Amino acid sequence: MSFASPPTTLARPTGLRLLASRTFVAGAVLTGLVLLTAVMSLVWTPYDITRLVVADRMQPPSFAHWLGTDHLGRDILSMIMLGARTSIAVALVAVGIGVGIGVPLGAYAAARGGFVDEALMRFNDLVFAFPSLVSAIMITAIFGPGAVNAIIAIGIFNIPVFARVARAGALSIWPREFILAARAAGKSDIRITAEHILPNIAGLLLVQASIQFALGILAEAGLSYVGLGAQPPMPSWGRMLYDAQTVMLVAPWLAVFPGTAIMATVLGLNMMGDGIADALDPRARGRR
């Protein structure tokens, strides 16, 4: 007779705790609305933003233009929808770069230890010393501004973050008895990492990914604001804020709506991360 529990018995309580968390649900709703907006922009927007209607410039919100128009007569709602797609794509790929490179580096450093661990972590600190904005400036000086270079800059900044998290999580797992049993069974360090270490730190990495996703949205907006991110005619929330800064007194909606979009997206992702962290932390189960 086997006394092993089916895998679903562990996943189901965690899922129920997530659904019971008001923080997670609220964050998921906000994030879902932004994702829905980005997906919808692939097939439909209220107006074509490539058409400049100067006669309609800086119109306040109305039935024709729900969020008003900008200084070139473009519909703000359409630009926010397309800007959501740009921001999410940049942040998603940048986080993917961080996970794809940083997690293996951190896990490998924890598995090998000694000189390899020390060398990788010092190199990790060297990369971490350059913020994404500084990296973007250096990359732009060589290759020119653009969304691709923004992705590279933010992705490079994410690598040491995920390497540190993966290493710290892995180091807490390696001394445990089931890892010693796996070693006694003749499993290699790579196999142990793949079969035991990574599954046990997946929740930790998921929480960090939600945080870095939110920071990626902010970083993309910041880089676009200073002209190093997405370039016209590609819409960007940060670029919209830059264009609005000179007309704030006469057309405040030009800054309010893209700023609200950035705030809602970052808030939703952070709330989701908090909800996931609480669901995975036994000490936090009674707080929400």
C-alpha positions as CSV (number, residue, x, y, z in Angstrom):
1,M,0.0,0.0,0.0
2,S,1.3,3.5,-0.9
3,F,0.8,6.3,1.4
4,A,2.0,9.0,-1.0
5,S,-0.4,11.8,-1.5
6,P,-1.4,12.8,-5.1
7,P,0.2,16.0,-6.4
8,T,-3.1,17.9,-6.5
9,T,-3.5,17.7,-2.7
10,L,-0.6,20.2,-2.3
11,A,-1.6,22.5,-5.2
12,R,-5.3,22.8,-4.3
13,P,-4.9,24.4,-0.8
14,T,-2.4,26.9,-2.2
15,G,-4.8,27.8,-5.0
16,L,-7.7,28.2,-2.5
17,R,-5.5,30.4,-0.4
18,L,-4.8,32.6,-3.4
19,L,-8.5,32.9,-4.3
20,A,-9.2,33.7,-0.6
21,S,-6.6,36.5,-0.6
22,R,-8.3,39.8,-1.3
23,T,-4.8,41.3,-2.1
24,F,-4.1,38.7,-4.7
25,V,-7.6,38.9,-6.3
26,A,-7.5,42.7,-6.5
27,G,-4.1,42.6,-8.0
28,A,-5.1,39.9,-10.5
29,V,-8.1,41.9,-11.6
30,L,-6.0,45.0,-12.2
31,T,-3.3,43.1,-14.0
32,G,-5.9,41.2,-16.0
33,L,-7.5,44.4,-17.2
34,V,-4.2,45.7,-18.4
35,L,-3.4,42.4,-20.1
36,L,-6.9,42.4,-21.7
37,T,-6.3,45.9,-23.0
38,A,-3.0,44.9,-24.5
39,V,-4.5,41.9,-26.2
40,M,-7.4,43.9,-27.5
41,S,-5.0,46.4,-29.0
42,L,-3.8,43.6,-31.3
43,V,-7.1,43.6,-33.2
44,W,-8.9,46.8,-32.4
45,T,-8.4,50.3,-31.1
46,P,-10.9,53.2,-31.2
47,Y,-8.8,55.2,-33.6
48,D,-5.8,54.8,-35.8
49,I,-3.0,56.6,-34.0
50,T,-1.0,57.0,-37.2
51,R,-3.5,59.5,-38.5
52,L,-2.8,63.0,-37.2
53,V,-5.9,65.2,-36.9
54,V,-4.5,68.6,-35.9
55,A,-8.0,70.1,-35.8
56,D,-8.8,67.7,-32.9
57,R,-5.7,68.5,-30.9
58,M,-5.9,68.6,-27.1
59,Q,-9.6,67.9,-26.8
60,P,-10.8,67.1,-23.3
61,P,-12.5,63.7,-22.6
62,S,-15.8,63.4,-24.5
63,F,-18.1,60.8,-26.1
64,A,-16.0,60.9,-29.3
65,H,-12.7,60.6,-27.4
66,W,-13.2,59.0,-24.0
67,L,-9.8,60.1,-22.6
68,G,-9.3,63.1,-24.9
69,T,-6.7,63.7,-27.5
70,D,-3.0,64.8,-27.4
71,H,-1.1,67.7,-29.0
72,L,-1.2,66.0,-32.4
73,G,-4.9,65.0,-32.3
74,R,-4.3,61.4,-31.5
75,D,-6.8,59.5,-29.4
76,I,-5.4,59.0,-25.8
77,L,-7.3,55.8,-25.2
78,S,-5.9,54.2,-28.4
79,M,-2.4,55.2,-27.4
80,I,-2.8,53.8,-23.9
81,M,-4.0,50.5,-25.3
82,L,-1.0,50.3,-27.7
83,G,1.3,51.5,-24.9
84,A,0.2,48.7,-22.7
85,R,1.3,46.2,-25.4
86,T,4.7,47.9,-25.6
87,S,5.3,48.1,-21.8
88,I,4.2,44.5,-21.2
89,A,6.2,43.1,-24.1
90,V,9.4,44.9,-23.0
91,A,9.0,43.9,-19.3
92,L,8.0,40.3,-20.1
93,V,11.0,39.7,-22.4
94,A,13.4,41.5,-19.9
95,V,12.1,39.3,-17.0
96,G,12.5,36.2,-19.3
97,I,16.2,37.2,-19.8
98,G,16.7,37.5,-16.1
99,V,15.0,34.2,-15.3
100,G,16.7,32.3,-18.2
101,I,20.2,33.4,-17.4
102,G,20.1,34.5,-13.7
103,V,18.3,31.4,-12.3
104,P,20.8,28.8,-13.8
105,L,23.7,31.0,-12.7
106,G,22.5,31.2,-9.1
107,A,21.5,27.5,-8.9
108,Y,24.9,26.5,-10.4
109,A,26.8,28.7,-7.9
110,A,24.9,27.2,-5.0
111,A,25.5,23.6,-6.3
112,R,29.3,24.1,-6.9
113,G,30.2,26.4,-4.0
114,G,33.8,27.4,-3.2
115,F,35.7,29.4,-5.8
116,V,33.0,29.0,-8.5
117,D,30.3,30.4,-6.2
118,E,32.5,33.3,-5.1
119,A,33.6,34.2,-8.7
120,L,30.0,34.1,-10.0
121,M,28.7,36.2,-7.2
122,R,31.4,38.8,-7.5
123,F,30.7,39.1,-11.2
124,N,27.0,39.3,-10.3
125,D,27.8,42.2,-8.0
126,L,29.7,43.9,-10.8
127,V,26.7,43.7,-13.1
128,F,24.3,44.7,-10.4
129,A,26.3,47.9,-9.8
130,F,25.1,49.3,-13.1
131,P,21.4,50.4,-12.9
132,S,19.2,49.8,-16.0
133,L,19.3,53.5,-16.9
134,V,23.1,53.5,-17.0
135,S,23.2,50.3,-19.0
136,A,20.6,51.7,-21.4
137,I,22.7,54.9,-21.9
138,M,25.8,52.8,-22.7
139,I,23.9,50.5,-25.0
140,T,22.2,53.4,-26.7
141,A,25.5,55.2,-27.2
142,I,26.7,52.1,-29.2
143,F,23.5,50.8,-31.0
144,G,21.1,53.8,-30.8
145,P,17.8,54.1,-28.8
146,G,14.9,51.7,-29.2
147,A,12.6,49.2,-27.5
148,V,15.1,46.3,-28.2
149,N,17.9,48.1,-26.5
150,A,15.6,48.9,-23.6
151,I,14.8,45.2,-23.3
152,I,18.5,44.3,-23.3
153,A,19.3,46.9,-20.6
154,I,16.5,45.9,-18.3
155,G,17.2,42.2,-18.9
156,I,20.8,42.6,-18.0
157,F,19.8,44.3,-14.7
158,N,17.4,41.4,-13.9
159,I,20.1,38.8,-14.3
160,P,21.9,39.4,-11.0
161,V,18.6,39.8,-9.2
162,F,17.4,36.4,-10.1
163,A,20.8,34.9,-9.6
164,R,20.9,36.1,-6.0
165,V,17.4,34.9,-5.3
166,A,18.0,31.5,-6.9
167,R,21.3,31.0,-5.0
168,A,19.8,32.0,-1.7
169,G,16.9,29.7,-2.1
170,A,19.0,26.8,-3.3
171,L,21.5,27.2,-0.4
172,S,18.6,26.8,2.0
173,I,17.5,23.5,0.3
174,W,20.9,21.8,-0.2
175,P,21.4,20.8,3.4
176,R,18.0,19.1,3.8
177,E,17.7,15.3,4.3
178,F,15.9,14.5,1.0
179,I,18.8,16.2,-0.9
180,L,21.3,14.0,1.0
181,A,19.2,11.0,0.2
182,A,19.2,12.0,-3.5
183,R,23.0,12.3,-3.4
184,A,23.3,8.9,-1.7
185,A,21.2,7.5,-4.5
186,G,23.9,8.6,-7.0
187,K,22.1,11.6,-8.5
188,S,24.4,14.3,-10.0
189,D,24.2,17.9,-8.9
190,I,22.6,18.9,-12.1
191,R,19.9,16.3,-11.7
192,I,19.3,17.2,-8.1
193,T,19.0,20.9,-9.0
194,A,16.5,20.1,-11.8
195,E,14.4,17.6,-9.9
196,H,14.5,18.9,-6.3
197,I,16.0,22.4,-6.0
198,L,14.2,24.3,-8.7
199,P,10.7,22.9,-7.9
200,N,11.2,23.9,-4.2
201,I,12.2,27.5,-5.0
202,A,9.7,28.0,-7.8
203,G,7.3,29.9,-5.6
204,L,10.1,32.2,-4.4
205,L,11.1,32.8,-8.1
206,L,7.5,33.5,-9.0
207,V,7.2,36.2,-6.4
208,Q,10.4,37.8,-7.5
209,A,9.2,37.6,-11.1
210,S,6.1,39.6,-10.3
211,I,8.2,42.2,-8.6
212,Q,10.7,42.5,-11.5
213,F,7.8,42.6,-13.9
214,A,6.4,45.7,-12.1
215,L,9.9,47.2,-12.0
216,G,10.3,46.4,-15.7
217,I,7.1,48.4,-16.5
218,L,8.6,51.4,-14.5
219,A,12.0,51.0,-16.1
220,E,10.5,51.0,-19.6
221,A,8.4,54.1,-18.9
222,G,11.5,55.8,-17.4
223,L,13.7,54.9,-20.4
224,S,11.0,56.1,-22.9
225,Y,10.6,59.3,-20.9
226,V,14.2,60.2,-21.4
227,G,14.1,59.1,-25.0
228,L,16.0,55.8,-24.7
229,G,13.1,53.4,-24.9
230,A,10.4,52.9,-27.6
231,Q,10.7,55.4,-30.3
232,P,7.8,57.1,-32.2
233,P,5.5,56.2,-33.8
234,M,5.5,53.2,-31.4
235,P,3.4,54.4,-28.4
236,S,4.8,54.2,-24.9
237,W,3.4,55.4,-21.6
238,G,6.7,57.0,-20.6
239,R,6.8,58.9,-23.9
240,M,3.3,60.1,-23.4
241,L,4.3,61.6,-20.1
242,Y,7.2,63.3,-21.7
243,D,5.0,64.8,-24.4
244,A,2.5,66.0,-21.7
245,Q,5.0,67.8,-19.5
246,T,4.9,71.1,-21.4
247,V,1.1,71.3,-21.5
248,M,0.2,70.1,-18.1
249,L,-1.7,73.3,-17.1
250,V,-3.9,73.4,-20.2
251,A,-4.3,69.6,-20.8
252,P,-3.7,67.7,-17.6
253,W,-5.4,64.6,-18.9
254,L,-2.4,64.0,-21.2
255,A,-0.4,63.1,-18.1
256,V,-3.1,61.8,-15.8
257,F,-4.3,58.9,-17.9
258,P,-0.9,57.3,-18.8
259,G,0.3,57.9,-15.3
260,T,-2.8,56.2,-13.9
261,A,-2.1,53.2,-16.3
262,I,1.4,52.9,-15.0
263,M,0.3,53.1,-11.4
264,A,-2.5,50.6,-11.9
265,T,-0.2,48.1,-13.6
266,V,2.6,48.3,-11.0
267,L,0.1,48.2,-8.1
268,G,-1.7,45.2,-9.6
269,L,1.6,43.2,-10.1
270,N,2.9,44.1,-6.6
271,M,-0.4,43.1,-5.0
272,M,-0.3,39.8,-6.9
273,G,3.2,39.2,-5.6
274,D,2.2,39.9,-2.0
275,G,-0.7,37.5,-2.4
276,I,1.5,34.8,-3.7
277,A,4.1,35.3,-1.0
278,D,1.4,35.1,1.7
279,A,-0.1,32.0,0.2
280,L,3.2,30.2,0.1
281,D,4.3,31.4,3.6
282,P,2.7,29.3,6.4
283,R,3.2,32.1,8.9
284,A,1.1,34.5,6.8
285,R,-1.9,32.2,6.3
286,G,-3.8,33.7,9.2
287,R,-3.2,37.3,8.4
288,R,-5.6,37.7,5.4
